[in-house]
Amino acid sequence: MNKVFMTGYYQGVVEVAPASLSAAKVEELAVAMTVQHLRHAGVAITTIHDFLVDDIGADQRVVNRFINLTADELESAQAKILAIAFN
């Protein structure tokens, strides 16, 4: 998976995130969705981590919080963030 595609996916999440979310919550959503998407695509966890932290500049604490979650846990985290936007 090339970095242009991965960057585009992350940026796409940021651009379509609900406007009512804070910047921190948008970052959490983008990180969680990117981690889940890239893991489904078979990208190694270390590659995902390095991409998000080094290339995107995502907060390392946020990345570390989501990087090892299961697919179900990532989906739950995304749902909780989106629920904030609509409450």
Protein Blocks (a to p, Z undefined) as FASTA:
>chain_A
ZZklmmmmmmmmmmmpcfkbcfklmmmmmmmmmmmmmmmnopafklmmmmmmmmnopafk
lmmmmmmpcfklmmmmmmmmmmmmmZZ
